[in-house]
């Protein structure tokens, strides 16, 4: 009989060494200022992968850190779930590439795409697998190289995105941080709010016409995304509180998707949880899509800001739109 408790035994994150500052991006936007971009986004810099650096490279580092924190080896892992919107190649899965690199070729391995909510979706899938007995020890990992699909001439997106990876080791037992059920939902009416139309079966190749690459970059309706994100983040926090029979004052930390500092400030006011309880890494990493929650958690764990018994709420809004939120007890 599967154990009732699923825990995160260890977490880790990784970021490329190359820093891309706002001043570099601003060269394409002479009418913008750094002060304006920091005010609008909260981002001062982000990390860009080197030309020969892959998403799998970053994932390996994040997983190694998570395994070390868990006191486990890769040989103990029987499942790999990768959340990403831009794997190194479409087929086979990025999870399979990672399993091979880790030396666990027989582990179940597959990718999941829920955009910025991907890591939380993957946590719930991994948690369900463990509770069902499908797997015992699962790596839930994210890796995104968004610099490869960000249009440097699009002021809506050029400043937002960066590269990075994060990972968690899920186990069945009590030797870790207790993971509760994630709440998952969506709003497909907002399908067009954030998208990358090119690269799939409908538009596999650039047309070769002027502007033909536009559909191969991330596109975003900033006004629409801001409005729906504030509501979506707040609802995920409020629904988690209700599901767990908790009050705002019971929460030690919020670890949100690092979408935009203005969004997070607005969410803090809306839910009545002080902004200084939000783990915010967007200033130095930017928005790393599915990797951002896992990176923020990994950074905070390495910084030692959590104490035993802390109740931590995750929340995210991603393209789709997708929504996710849930509780972790440290």
C-alpha positions as CSV (number, residue, x, y, z in Angstrom):
1,X,0.0,0.0,0.0
2,X,1.5,3.4,-1.0
3,X,2.3,5.7,1.9
4,X,0.1,8.7,2.3
5,X,2.9,11.2,2.6
6,X,4.9,12.5,-0.3
7,X,7.9,14.7,0.4
8,X,10.4,16.8,-1.3
9,X,13.7,15.4,-0.1
10,X,15.9,17.9,-1.8
11,X,15.9,20.8,-4.1
12,X,18.5,22.5,-6.4
13,X,18.8,25.1,-9.1
14,X,21.3,26.2,-11.7
15,X,21.8,29.3,-13.8
16,X,24.2,30.1,-16.6
17,X,27.2,32.2,-15.7
18,X,26.7,34.9,-18.4
19,X,24.8,37.9,-17.1
20,X,22.7,39.9,-19.5
21,X,22.1,43.3,-17.9
22,X,19.3,45.7,-18.8
23,X,21.8,48.1,-20.3
24,X,22.7,45.6,-23.0
25,X,19.0,45.1,-24.0
26,X,18.3,48.8,-23.9
27,X,20.7,49.4,-26.9
28,X,17.8,48.3,-29.1
29,X,15.4,50.7,-27.3
30,X,16.9,54.2,-27.1
31,X,13.6,55.7,-26.0
32,X,13.6,53.5,-22.9
33,X,15.5,53.9,-19.6
34,X,16.8,51.4,-17.1
35,X,14.9,53.1,-14.3
36,X,11.7,52.7,-16.4
37,X,12.3,49.0,-17.0
38,X,13.1,48.2,-13.4
39,X,9.9,50.0,-12.3
40,X,7.8,48.1,-14.9
41,X,9.3,44.7,-14.3
42,X,11.5,44.6,-11.3
43,X,14.2,43.0,-13.4
44,X,17.8,44.3,-13.4
45,X,19.5,41.4,-15.1
46,X,19.0,37.8,-16.3
47,X,21.2,34.9,-17.2
48,X,21.8,33.7,-20.8
49,X,23.2,30.3,-21.7
50,X,26.4,30.2,-23.7
51,X,26.1,29.2,-27.3
52,X,27.3,25.6,-26.6
53,X,25.3,25.3,-23.3
54,X,22.1,23.2,-23.3
55,X,19.0,23.0,-21.2
56,X,20.1,19.5,-20.3
57,X,23.4,20.8,-19.0
58,X,21.6,23.1,-16.6
59,X,19.1,20.4,-15.6
60,X,22.0,18.0,-14.7
61,X,23.5,20.6,-12.4
62,X,20.2,21.4,-10.7
63,X,19.5,17.6,-10.2
64,X,22.9,17.0,-8.8
65,X,22.3,19.7,-6.2
66,X,18.9,18.3,-5.3
67,X,20.3,14.8,-5.0
68,X,23.1,16.0,-2.7
69,X,20.6,17.8,-0.5
70,X,18.4,14.7,-0.3
71,X,21.4,12.5,0.4
72,X,20.5,10.3,-2.5
73,X,22.1,9.0,-5.7
74,X,20.7,8.9,-9.2
75,X,20.6,5.1,-9.0
76,X,17.7,5.4,-6.5
77,X,15.6,7.3,-9.0
78,X,12.9,5.5,-11.0
79,X,11.1,8.5,-12.6
80,X,12.1,11.7,-14.4
81,X,9.5,14.4,-15.2
82,X,10.7,17.4,-17.1
83,X,8.7,20.6,-17.4
84,X,9.8,22.8,-20.3
85,X,8.5,24.9,-23.2
86,X,11.8,24.6,-25.1
87,X,13.5,21.3,-24.9
88,X,16.9,20.9,-26.6
89,X,15.1,18.9,-29.4
90,X,11.5,17.9,-29.9
91,X,12.0,14.1,-30.0
92,X,13.0,12.2,-27.9
93,X,11.9,13.9,-24.7
94,X,14.2,16.2,-22.7
95,X,13.5,13.9,-19.7
96,X,15.0,10.9,-21.7
97,X,18.1,12.9,-22.5
98,X,18.5,13.8,-18.8
99,X,17.9,10.2,-17.7
100,X,20.7,9.1,-20.0
101,X,23.0,11.8,-18.7
102,X,22.3,10.8,-15.1
103,X,23.0,7.1,-15.9
104,X,19.4,5.9,-15.2
105,X,18.2,4.8,-18.6
106,X,15.5,2.5,-17.3
107,X,13.6,5.2,-15.4
108,X,10.2,6.3,-16.7
109,X,10.8,9.6,-18.4
110,X,8.6,12.2,-20.2
111,X,8.1,15.9,-20.7
112,X,5.3,18.1,-19.6
113,X,4.3,21.5,-21.0
114,X,2.2,23.8,-18.9
115,X,4.4,26.8,-19.6
116,X,5.2,28.9,-16.4
117,X,3.0,26.6,-14.3
118,X,4.9,23.5,-15.6
119,X,6.9,22.7,-12.5
120,X,3.8,22.8,-10.2
121,X,1.9,20.6,-12.7
122,X,4.9,18.2,-12.7
123,X,5.0,18.1,-8.9
124,X,1.4,17.0,-8.8
125,X,2.0,14.3,-11.5
126,X,5.0,13.1,-9.6
127,X,3.1,13.1,-6.3
128,X,0.3,11.1,-7.9
129,X,2.7,8.6,-9.3
130,X,4.2,8.0,-5.9
131,X,0.9,7.7,-4.1
132,X,-0.3,5.3,-6.8
133,X,2.8,3.1,-6.5
134,X,3.9,3.9,-10.1
135,X,7.3,5.2,-8.8
136,X,9.1,5.5,-5.5
137,X,11.6,8.3,-6.1
138,X,10.9,10.9,-8.8
139,X,13.0,13.8,-10.2
140,X,10.8,16.8,-11.0
141,X,12.9,19.1,-13.0
142,X,12.6,22.2,-15.2
143,X,15.1,23.7,-17.7
144,X,14.4,26.7,-19.9
145,X,16.6,28.5,-22.4
146,X,14.2,31.4,-23.1
147,X,17.0,33.5,-24.5
148,X,16.8,31.3,-27.6
149,X,13.2,32.3,-28.4
150,X,13.0,35.9,-27.1
151,X,12.8,38.6,-29.7
152,X,15.5,41.2,-28.8
153,X,13.5,43.9,-30.7
154,X,10.1,43.3,-29.0
155,X,9.8,45.7,-26.1
156,X,6.9,43.6,-24.6
157,X,9.2,40.6,-24.0
158,X,12.9,41.5,-24.6
159,X,13.5,42.5,-20.9
160,X,11.5,39.7,-19.3
161,X,13.0,36.3,-20.0
162,X,16.2,34.5,-18.9
163,X,17.6,31.0,-18.7
164,X,17.8,28.5,-15.8
165,X,16.9,25.2,-14.3
166,X,15.5,23.8,-11.0
167,X,14.8,20.4,-9.6
168,X,13.2,18.6,-6.7
169,X,13.5,14.9,-5.5
170,X,10.1,13.5,-4.5
171,X,10.0,10.5,-2.2
172,X,7.4,8.5,-0.3
173,X,7.9,8.8,3.4
174,X,8.5,11.4,6.1
175,X,12.2,12.2,5.4
176,X,11.7,15.6,3.8
177,X,9.4,18.5,3.3
178,X,5.7,17.5,3.1
179,X,4.1,18.2,-0.2
180,X,0.3,18.7,-0.3
181,X,-2.0,18.4,-3.2
182,X,-1.5,21.1,-5.9
183,X,-4.6,22.9,-7.3
184,X,-4.4,22.9,-11.1
185,X,-6.7,24.7,-13.5
186,X,-6.8,26.9,-16.6
187,X,-8.5,29.4,-18.8
188,X,-8.1,28.4,-22.5
189,X,-10.1,31.4,-23.6
190,X,-6.9,33.3,-23.0
191,X,-4.9,30.9,-25.3
192,X,-3.6,33.8,-27.4
193,X,-2.3,35.9,-24.5
194,X,1.1,34.3,-24.4
195,X,2.2,32.1,-27.3
196,X,4.9,31.0,-29.7
197,X,3.0,30.0,-32.9
198,X,5.9,28.6,-34.8
199,X,7.8,25.4,-34.3
200,X,4.9,22.9,-34.2
201,X,3.1,20.9,-36.8
202,X,1.0,23.9,-38.0
203,X,4.1,26.0,-38.7
204,X,7.2,23.8,-38.5
205,X,9.5,26.1,-40.5
206,X,10.0,29.9,-41.0
207,X,8.3,31.1,-44.1
208,X,11.3,32.9,-45.5
209,X,9.2,36.1,-45.9
210,X,10.1,39.4,-44.3
211,X,9.2,39.0,-40.6
212,X,8.9,35.3,-41.0
213,X,10.8,34.7,-37.7
214,X,8.3,36.6,-35.7
215,X,6.1,33.6,-35.0
216,X,9.1,31.7,-33.7
217,X,9.6,34.1,-30.9
218,X,7.5,34.3,-27.7
219,X,4.6,36.8,-28.1
220,X,2.7,38.4,-25.3
221,X,-0.3,40.7,-24.8
222,X,1.2,42.5,-21.8
223,X,-2.0,44.2,-20.6
224,X,-4.1,41.1,-20.8
225,X,-1.5,39.0,-19.1
226,X,-1.0,41.5,-16.2
227,X,-4.8,41.6,-15.5
228,X,-5.3,37.8,-15.6
229,X,-2.0,37.1,-13.7
230,X,-2.9,39.2,-10.7
231,X,-6.3,37.6,-10.4
232,X,-4.9,34.1,-11.1
233,X,-2.0,34.3,-8.6
234,X,-4.4,35.6,-5.9
235,X,-7.0,33.0,-6.5
236,X,-4.4,30.2,-6.3
237,X,-3.2,31.5,-2.9
238,X,-6.8,31.9,-1.6
239,X,-7.8,28.5,-2.9
240,X,-4.8,26.9,-1.2
241,X,-5.6,28.6,2.1
242,X,-9.2,27.4,1.9
243,X,-8.2,23.9,0.8
244,X,-5.8,23.6,3.7
245,X,-8.0,25.4,6.3
246,X,-5.4,28.1,6.8
247,X,-5.4,31.9,7.2
248,X,-2.9,34.4,5.6
249,X,-1.1,34.8,8.9
250,X,-0.4,31.0,9.0
251,X,1.8,31.3,5.9
252,X,5.5,31.8,6.4
253,X,6.5,32.2,2.7
254,X,5.0,32.6,-0.8
255,X,7.2,31.1,-3.5
256,X,5.6,32.4,-6.7
257,X,6.3,32.3,-10.4
258,X,8.7,35.2,-11.1
259,X,6.5,36.8,-13.7
260,X,6.8,40.5,-12.9
261,X,7.5,42.4,-9.6
262,X,4.5,44.7,-10.2
263,X,2.3,41.6,-10.5
264,X,3.6,40.1,-7.3
265,X,3.2,43.4,-5.4
266,X,-0.4,43.7,-6.5
267,X,-1.0,40.0,-5.5
268,X,0.5,40.7,-2.0
269,X,-2.0,43.5,-1.5
270,X,-4.9,41.5,-2.8
271,X,-4.4,38.5,-0.5
272,X,-3.3,40.4,2.6
273,X,0.1,38.7,2.8
274,X,3.1,41.1,3.2
275,X,5.4,41.4,0.2
276,X,8.4,40.6,2.4
277,X,7.0,37.1,2.8
278,X,7.3,36.6,-1.0
279,X,10.5,34.9,-2.2
280,X,11.5,37.2,-5.1
281,X,14.5,36.4,-7.4
282,X,13.3,38.1,-10.5
283,X,15.7,41.0,-10.1
284,X,18.7,38.8,-11.0
285,X,17.2,35.9,-12.9
286,X,14.2,37.4,-14.8
287,X,11.3,35.3,-15.8
288,X,12.5,31.7,-16.5
289,X,9.0,30.3,-17.2
290,X,8.6,26.8,-15.8
291,X,11.9,27.0,-14.1
292,X,11.2,30.1,-12.0
293,X,9.3,28.6,-9.0
294,X,11.9,25.7,-8.7
295,X,14.8,28.2,-9.0
296,X,13.3,30.5,-6.4
297,X,12.7,27.5,-4.0
298,X,16.2,26.2,-4.6
299,X,17.8,29.6,-4.0
300,X,15.8,30.2,-0.8
301,X,16.7,26.7,0.5
302,X,20.4,27.3,-0.2
303,X,20.2,30.7,1.5
304,X,18.7,28.9,4.6
305,X,15.7,31.3,4.9
306,X,13.2,28.4,5.7
307,X,12.8,26.9,9.2
308,X,11.2,23.7,10.2
309,X,7.4,23.8,10.1
310,X,7.2,26.8,7.7
311,X,4.1,26.7,5.6
312,X,5.0,27.7,2.0
313,X,2.5,28.4,-0.8
314,X,3.5,28.0,-4.4
315,X,1.5,29.8,-7.1
316,X,1.8,30.3,-10.8
317,X,0.1,31.5,-14.0
318,X,1.4,30.4,-17.4
319,X,0.6,30.5,-21.1
320,X,-2.6,28.5,-21.9
321,X,-3.6,30.0,-19.5
322,X,-2.6,27.6,-16.8
323,X,-3.0,28.1,-13.1
324,X,-1.3,26.1,-10.2
325,X,-0.9,26.5,-6.5
326,X,-0.4,24.4,-3.4
327,X,1.2,24.0,0.0
328,X,4.6,22.7,1.1
329,X,5.4,22.3,4.8
330,X,9.2,22.6,5.4
